[in-house]
Amino acid sequence: MNEHTYAAHIIWDGNRGDGTSNYASYGREYRVAIDGKPDLNASADPMFRGEREKHNPEDLFVAAISACHMLTYLALCARKGIRVLTYEDEARGTMSLDGHGGGRFEKVVLHPRVSIANSCSVPITNEPAVQVGQ
C-alpha cells in the first residue's frame, strides 16, 4: 500500500478577549499552517459571521475539487500525448442552509475551459456528460 499523509495545523485567531462567551462575541478568523508553506489567513463565510475578504472553508472546498480535477486532467492529457496550452475553471458550489446555523453542499459544478494544441484541420468540440452514482 502506498500512502501519503497530509497535515494542516489550524489556529483560531478569533478570541476577542472573552473567548466564546456567546455566539456573537467571538471572531471566526483562523490560520492554516502547513510546514514549509506560507500561512493562509481565513475566516468563516460572511453568512456565518465571518470576514468577506478572507478565504473560507466553502471557498477552499470548491477550489480543492476544481484543482484536483484540473491536475488529473492535465496528467491524463500528458500521458496520452495531448498538449494542453491553457486550462481555466469557473467552479461553483451550491450549499443549502439547514435552518439551524449549518449547511450542506448540494452540488459542485466545474466549467473547465481548455485550449489544446491543434493537430487537426477541422473543428473539434467536446460535449461531455458526467454522472456520479449515488
Phi, psi and omega in degrees: 000132181254106183252148173234136179247135177240137183229138175227138177255120180256127181239119177284126180248014190262012177286112182265022176113341183231016179059219179260050182299330170205164189300325184275348190271341186257152178276153180259013182287143174206168177238145172254118179246125178233127183311130176081005182231156178295146175296149176248115177277129187220176180203177171285163173297149180305328179292346176249029176073026180263185183260123185301325186279357180251153175296149177233168183303325180293317175304312185291326177297310180295318179296321180295318178298314180298316181295319178298317179298313181300311184295323176294315179301313180299318179296315179298317178298314181299318181291336181259006176080018177266121183270107177275130181261321177216155177211127174222153179219137172251080183282142180225130176247143179244123179247138173254129178281146184265000180081359180239021178094002180232186179199177182213135175292130177267325179195158170230128180244128177262143178231066182291142172238119188236136171248129178241160178295135184272111177247004179238156181260016178236153177296139178235126177242160180228122180233074185288152171232116183243132176236143177249127178292143181262000000 
